[in-house]
Amino acid sequence: MDKSDNMKAATTHLHTQVPDVESPKALRQALGRFATGVTVVTAYEDDAHAAPLGITANSFASVSLDPPLVLWSPARASLRHAHFTAAHGFAIHILHEDQWDLAMRFNKNGKGFEGLDYDLNDEGVPILADCHARFECRTESLHEGGDHTIIIGRILRFSEGHGEPMLFAHGSFGRFVANS
């Protein structure tokens, strides 16, 4: 068997589809096969009703080390979208493997800060003390990305904790298990 036979054998079990914008369920399911970390992104509402704002997101990635840039992308349909895109800064908190309750707290509404201890950093961004890692950022640029907005942030400060991160795959939270 040559290399091309191995490649054919490895892909024959895949079911190829074309994305359907009218019914994105199959595409969402396929994208869900990629395990991601879980974050809570925080900012401060910049309006007359100023309040801390947070959202659970897995659309986080490193962009550059020089300059230090990261990105995340809130859905345009989110009620919090306008607040995050107007914010001058934000913090991305990577969650510990056992912080499912915190992830769910910020998942569907912006009321996750009720009864939660937090501080404000020098830029006025809400900071959660307990997380796996944190990146405090200044908003660098916004880019259209279909039904999301891609927010690029310049890292001003970062903090690291210990333990393992929470993961998200197949529509569920999970834990990282290293090969021994």
ZILINDA-V105933 format. One record per pair of residues at least 6 apart in sequence whose ideal C-beta (glycine too) atoms are under 7 Angstrom apart, sorted by the first residue. I is the first residue (numbers start at 1). GAP is how many residues later the second one is. D is the distance in whole Angstrom. If there is no record, write none. Layout:
i: <I;I>
gap: <GAP;GAP>
d: <D;D>
//
This chain:
i: <17;19;32;32;32;33;33;35;35;35;36;36;36;37;37;37;37;37;37;38;38;38;38;38;38;38;38;39;39;39;39;39;39;39;40;40;40;40;40;40;40;40;41;41;41;41;41;41;42;42;42;42;42;42;42;42;42;43;43;43;43;43;43;43;44;44;44;44;44;44;44;45;45;45;46;46;52;52;52;53;53;53;54;54;54;54;54;55;55;55;55;55;56;56;56;57;57;58;59;59;60;60;60;61;61;62;63;63;63;63;67;68;68;69;69;69;69;70;70;70;70;70;71;71;71;72;72;73;73;73;73;73;74;74;74;74;74;75;75;75;76;76;76;77;80;81;84;84;85;85;85;87;88;88;89;89;89;89;89;90;90;90;90;91;91;91;91;91;91;91;91;92;92;92;93;93;93;94;94;94;94;95;95;95;95;95;95;96;96;96;96;96;97;97;97;97;97;97;99;100;103;103;105;106;113;117;118;118;118;119;119;120;120;121;121;125;127;131;132;132;132;133;133;133;133;134;134;135;135;136;136;137;137;137;137;138;138;138;139;139;140;140;140;141;142;142;143;164;164;165;166;167;167;167>
gap: <9;8;137;138;139;136;137;132;133;134;22;131;132;21;23;57;128;129;130;18;20;57;65;128;129;130;135;18;19;21;53;54;55;56;14;16;53;55;62;63;66;88;13;14;16;31;49;51;10;11;12;48;49;51;83;84;86;10;40;41;44;46;47;82;6;8;9;43;80;81;82;6;8;38;40;41;61;66;74;27;30;57;52;56;58;59;72;19;23;25;51;55;47;50;51;15;17;110;13;14;10;12;32;9;10;8;6;7;8;89;87;86;87;71;83;84;85;22;65;67;83;85;79;80;81;20;79;72;75;76;77;78;6;7;10;74;75;6;72;73;71;72;73;70;30;68;6;67;57;64;66;52;50;51;34;36;48;49;50;35;47;49;63;30;34;35;36;43;44;45;46;42;43;45;35;38;41;37;38;39;71;7;8;36;37;70;71;35;36;67;69;70;66;67;68;69;78;79;67;73;63;70;7;6;13;12;8;9;10;8;10;6;7;6;15;11;7;30;29;31;33;25;26;27;28;24;25;20;23;20;21;16;17;18;19;15;16;18;12;14;12;13;14;11;7;9;7;11;12;11;7;7;8;9>
d: <6;5;6;5;6;7;7;5;7;4;4;7;5;7;7;5;5;7;6;7;6;5;5;4;7;5;7;5;7;5;5;6;5;7;5;6;5;7;6;7;5;7;7;5;5;6;6;5;7;7;5;6;5;7;6;4;7;5;7;6;4;7;4;6;6;6;6;7;5;6;6;5;5;5;5;6;5;7;4;6;5;5;4;6;5;6;7;6;7;5;6;7;5;5;4;5;7;5;5;4;7;5;6;7;5;6;4;6;5;6;6;7;4;6;6;7;6;6;6;6;5;6;6;6;5;6;6;6;4;6;5;7;7;5;5;6;6;7;6;5;5;6;6;7;5;7;7;7;6;6;7;6;7;6;5;5;6;5;6;6;6;7;6;7;5;7;6;6;7;5;7;7;5;7;5;4;5;6;4;4;6;6;6;6;6;7;4;7;5;5;7;6;7;5;6;5;5;7;6;5;7;6;4;4;7;7;5;6;6;5;7;6;7;5;5;6;7;6;5;7;5;7;7;5;6;7;5;5;5;5;4;3;6;6;6;6;5;6;6;6;5;6;5;5;6;6;4;6;5;6;6;5;7;6>
//
